[in-house]
């Protein structure tokens, strides 16, 4: 079981727990490109982080500050990355890639065979990042969604 991993940048990765809900909310809200919904508050995140189907990791600098995070979930043989962000200073140092690898390993361990995620059409840097991680745009599919 992956718990703590050394990154190429001076950060440590560790699994996020329900106790990290408020830190995770504050961190994700800093980034417009993350598309963090109004209703995704610490209480909501606490419930999500308590679920066995959730995968979540934090990247922490040497002082313990969150400099990156990933949050996703699993349903049967499919998994999703709902949110990933890395602080600007730590970008292009492998932190995002390590977070993706940690979430991917977590999902693979429980039988997930395919991962998906959504990237805003205008987020060109995000599209480049995800392409570099081996993700590709699906052909012939349209995503439908609604809030409950």
One Martini backbone bead per residue (centre of mass of N, CA, C, O) as a GRO file, in nm:
protein
  148
    1UNK     BB    1   0.095   0.037   0.024
    2UNK     BB    2   0.059   0.365  -0.043
    3UNK     BB    3   0.178   0.655   0.147
    4UNK     BB    4   0.489   0.745   0.096
    5UNK     BB    5   0.649   0.972  -0.142
    6UNK     BB    6   0.904   1.067  -0.333
    7UNK     BB    7   0.991   1.352  -0.500
    8UNK     BB    8   1.171   1.547  -0.714
    9UNK     BB    9   1.066   1.737  -0.542
   10UNK     BB   10   1.044   1.890  -0.216
   11UNK     BB   11   0.821   1.641  -0.169
   12UNK     BB   12   0.536   1.481  -0.023
   13UNK     BB   13   0.339   1.194  -0.035
   14UNK     BB   14  -0.008   1.155   0.074
   15UNK     BB   15  -0.277   1.045   0.203
   16UNK     BB   16  -0.593   1.145   0.222
   17UNK     BB   17  -0.818   1.259   0.469
   18UNK     BB   18  -1.081   1.377   0.642
   19UNK     BB   19  -0.888   1.584   0.795
   20UNK     BB   20  -0.823   1.732   0.495
   21UNK     BB   21  -1.073   1.885   0.383
   22UNK     BB   22  -1.009   2.188   0.432
   23UNK     BB   23  -0.736   2.196   0.283
   24UNK     BB   24  -0.849   2.101   0.011
   25UNK     BB   25  -1.046   2.325  -0.038
   26UNK     BB   26  -0.848   2.564  -0.026
   27UNK     BB   27  -0.665   2.468  -0.250
   28UNK     BB   28  -0.866   2.434  -0.494
   29UNK     BB   29  -0.984   2.737  -0.482
   30UNK     BB   30  -0.720   2.876  -0.616
   31UNK     BB   31  -0.823   2.727  -0.893
   32UNK     BB   32  -1.000   2.790  -1.171
   33UNK     BB   33  -0.930   2.519  -1.345
   34UNK     BB   34  -1.076   2.309  -1.138
   35UNK     BB   35  -1.387   2.337  -1.096
   36UNK     BB   36  -1.497   2.418  -0.813
   37UNK     BB   37  -1.770   2.381  -0.642
   38UNK     BB   38  -1.969   2.536  -0.417
   39UNK     BB   39  -2.065   2.254  -0.268
   40UNK     BB   40  -1.748   2.192  -0.213
   41UNK     BB   41  -1.701   2.138   0.092
   42UNK     BB   42  -1.572   2.011   0.374
   43UNK     BB   43  -1.814   1.829   0.434
   44UNK     BB   44  -1.825   1.691   0.162
   45UNK     BB   45  -1.527   1.591   0.158
   46UNK     BB   46  -1.537   1.417   0.407
   47UNK     BB   47  -1.734   1.210   0.287
   48UNK     BB   48  -1.559   1.133   0.045
   49UNK     BB   49  -1.296   1.048   0.212
   50UNK     BB   50  -1.458   0.801   0.359
   51UNK     BB   51  -1.461   0.652   0.106
   52UNK     BB   52  -1.346   0.361  -0.051
   53UNK     BB   53  -1.369   0.496  -0.361
   54UNK     BB   54  -1.148   0.691  -0.279
   55UNK     BB   55  -0.892   0.905  -0.416
   56UNK     BB   56  -0.622   1.068  -0.221
   57UNK     BB   57  -0.366   1.327  -0.254
   58UNK     BB   58  -0.080   1.482  -0.109
   59UNK     BB   59   0.140   1.760  -0.151
   60UNK     BB   60   0.428   1.832   0.052
   61UNK     BB   61   0.622   2.034   0.193
   62UNK     BB   62   0.861   2.076   0.437
   63UNK     BB   63   0.628   2.250   0.609
   64UNK     BB   64   0.329   2.114   0.518
   65UNK     BB   65   0.237   2.234   0.263
   66UNK     BB   66   0.017   2.254   0.013
   67UNK     BB   67   0.118   2.181  -0.351
   68UNK     BB   68  -0.076   1.926  -0.394
   69UNK     BB   69  -0.362   1.753  -0.562
   70UNK     BB   70  -0.582   1.459  -0.552
   71UNK     BB   71  -0.919   1.361  -0.678
   72UNK     BB   72  -1.108   1.052  -0.667
   73UNK     BB   73  -1.282   0.768  -0.826
   74UNK     BB   74  -1.478   0.454  -0.802
   75UNK     BB   75  -1.644   0.230  -1.058
   76UNK     BB   76  -1.549  -0.049  -1.077
   77UNK     BB   77  -1.359  -0.035  -1.384
   78UNK     BB   78  -1.380   0.276  -1.313
   79UNK     BB   79  -1.215   0.599  -1.318
   80UNK     BB   80  -1.168   0.924  -1.154
   81UNK     BB   81  -1.060   1.256  -1.201
   82UNK     BB   82  -1.169   1.546  -1.051
   83UNK     BB   83  -0.893   1.661  -0.910
   84UNK     BB   84  -0.607   1.878  -1.002
   85UNK     BB   85  -0.322   2.036  -0.831
   86UNK     BB   86  -0.052   2.282  -0.871
   87UNK     BB   87   0.164   2.482  -0.772
   88UNK     BB   88   0.343   2.693  -0.961
   89UNK     BB   89   0.634   2.636  -0.835
   90UNK     BB   90   0.582   2.297  -0.883
   91UNK     BB   91   0.585   2.301  -1.170
   92UNK     BB   92   0.770   2.093  -1.374
   93UNK     BB   93   0.864   1.857  -1.125
   94UNK     BB   94   0.652   1.593  -1.101
   95UNK     BB   95   0.401   1.622  -0.913
   96UNK     BB   96   0.159   1.559  -1.095
   97UNK     BB   97   0.258   1.282  -1.185
   98UNK     BB   98   0.265   1.155  -0.900
   99UNK     BB   99  -0.035   1.190  -0.844
  100UNK     BB  100  -0.133   1.016  -1.079
  101UNK     BB  101   0.021   0.759  -0.997
  102UNK     BB  102  -0.115   0.721  -0.723
  103UNK     BB  103  -0.407   0.701  -0.824
  104UNK     BB  104  -0.361   0.472  -1.027
  105UNK     BB  105  -0.256   0.258  -0.826
  106UNK     BB  106  -0.507   0.256  -0.649
  107UNK     BB  107  -0.702   0.165  -0.873
  108UNK     BB  108  -0.557  -0.090  -0.975
  109UNK     BB  109  -0.562  -0.249  -0.703
  110UNK     BB  110  -0.907  -0.261  -0.739
  111UNK     BB  111  -0.963  -0.296  -1.078
  112UNK     BB  112  -0.907  -0.067  -1.251
  113UNK     BB  113  -0.907  -0.009  -1.623
  114UNK     BB  114  -1.032   0.296  -1.638
  115UNK     BB  115  -0.977   0.639  -1.701
  116UNK     BB  116  -1.123   0.964  -1.623
  117UNK     BB  117  -1.177   1.309  -1.745
  118UNK     BB  118  -1.199   1.668  -1.717
  119UNK     BB  119  -1.149   1.939  -1.959
  120UNK     BB  120  -1.136   2.241  -2.034
  121UNK     BB  121  -1.124   2.381  -2.340
  122UNK     BB  122  -0.931   2.636  -2.236
  123UNK     BB  123  -0.719   2.420  -2.104
  124UNK     BB  124  -0.422   2.377  -2.245
  125UNK     BB  125  -0.234   2.284  -2.019
  126UNK     BB  126  -0.411   2.048  -1.931
  127UNK     BB  127  -0.408   1.895  -2.199
  128UNK     BB  128  -0.102   1.853  -2.207
  129UNK     BB  129  -0.071   1.702  -1.943
  130UNK     BB  130  -0.269   1.462  -2.000
  131UNK     BB  131  -0.129   1.364  -2.254
  132UNK     BB  132   0.147   1.304  -2.105
  133UNK     BB  133  -0.019   1.076  -1.922
  134UNK     BB  134  -0.203   0.912  -2.160
  135UNK     BB  135  -0.434   1.080  -2.239
  136UNK     BB  136  -0.747   1.091  -2.430
  137UNK     BB  137  -0.973   1.175  -2.651
  138UNK     BB  138  -1.276   1.091  -2.712
  139UNK     BB  139  -1.458   0.919  -2.957
  140UNK     BB  140  -1.802   0.959  -2.996
  141UNK     BB  141  -1.845   1.134  -2.731
  142UNK     BB  142  -2.085   1.252  -2.487
  143UNK     BB  143  -2.128   1.452  -2.216
  144UNK     BB  144  -2.342   1.412  -1.938
  145UNK     BB  145  -2.499   1.639  -1.692
  146UNK     BB  146  -2.597   1.683  -1.335
  147UNK     BB  147  -2.736   1.819  -1.074
  148UNK     BB  148  -2.870   1.708  -0.738
   0.00000   0.00000   0.00000
